[in-house]
Amino acid sequence: MPWPAALLPLAADTPDPAASVKEAHESVTNAASFIEENWAGWLYLGLKILLILVIAAALRSLVRKSLTKLILRMNRGAEAVEGMALGGLLVNAERRRQRSEAIGSVLRSVASFLILGTAGLMVLGALGINLGPLLASAGVAGVAIGFGARNLVTDFLSGVFMILEDQYGVGDKIDAGVASGEVVEVGLRVTKLRGDSGEIWYVRNGEIKRIGNLSQGWATAGVDVQVKPSESLTHIREVVKHVAEGLAKESPWDERLWGPVEVLGLDEVLLASMTVRVSAKTMPGQQFAVERELRWRIKEAFDEAGIGIVGGLPAAGGEEEAADPSAAVAAPSALANPASPQSLATAPIPPSVGAPRITK
């Protein structure tokens, strides 16, 4: 059956095989020419980017390993010193460990940021990207983030400077103003303290305006002894010196005492008592233990020497003080004088002469 003329393909619409082959040949030729002209540049650019990334990774790994070795060496030195005499005072291993770890973490993060950031900018520059708008946008974003998180930035910077300056560490007894206690953990943002009652205080580093470290340098142990005014000061000084010599020869007080126990003199003189001040320079944080031991030994020595302490029992063989005779005498009363206004006010009113009487 013959097909309609409308359904028969036109001769002009039939693709020419020769023309298609020619176009494909031209496309391949152009692509090959483009690749041949630019392959050297692409290879140079790829090798350049690869070299930048390899150098950045190698440099970052080298810096991080060097920082890690430095931290381990610091920790080994702290552990070695801790086993020596007074090692717990000179070097606190946990304090040194946390401080070195915090410093190492900060240095590793800064090194990684600088190295990788510089490598990224070099790669973008090699690709021909204009870095001016990118850096400007990053600067604006950094200012906005810093303004919004200014408290966090303040806490972080304060923590970094506290750690670098070694203002306090784990095991120190500090007074941070907002809280006081023993340092349990030192972080870049928060410092953890344990109070005297066992509570844990989390103090932001940015809120610490002043720090009183009670564990650095040395401390002073002071003891006030109240004795009777009739006691001999020379005898008291000799007894205290004897107690101090015995305390300085016994362990562990020989390490906790950093100076001789001294009688500073009379701190207060009253009619019924006088206060003798005793002081000694001690290891930091040990002043309270030294004070308690001094009070114990001074009390025992005074009892043996017959020195009377105000508020205690009378000395052996001593005479008790006579009672004050005026204590049993009552204070004078205004009613004792019959001519006083108080006595006249209490007298009965006499009846008037000639006044009518009311009878039943």
Secondary structure, 3 states (H helix, E strand, C coil): CCCCHHHCCCCCCCCCHHHHHHHHHHHHHHHHHHHHHHHHHHHHHHHHHHHHHHHHHHHHHHHHHHHHHHHHHHHHHHHHHHCCCCHHHHCCHHHHHHHHHHHHHHHHHHHHHHHHHHHHHHHHHHCCCCHHHHHHHHHHHHHHHHHHCHHHHHHHHHHHHHHHHCCCCCCCEEECCCCEEEEEEECCCEEEEECCCCCEEEEEHHHCCCCEECCCCCEEEEEEEEECCCCCHHHHHHHHHHHHHHHHHCCCHHHHECCCCEEEEEEEECCCCEEEEEEEEECCCCHHHHHHHHHHHHHHHHHHHCCCECCCCCCCCCCCCCCCHHHHCCCCCHHHCCCCHHHHHHCCCCCCCCCCCCCC
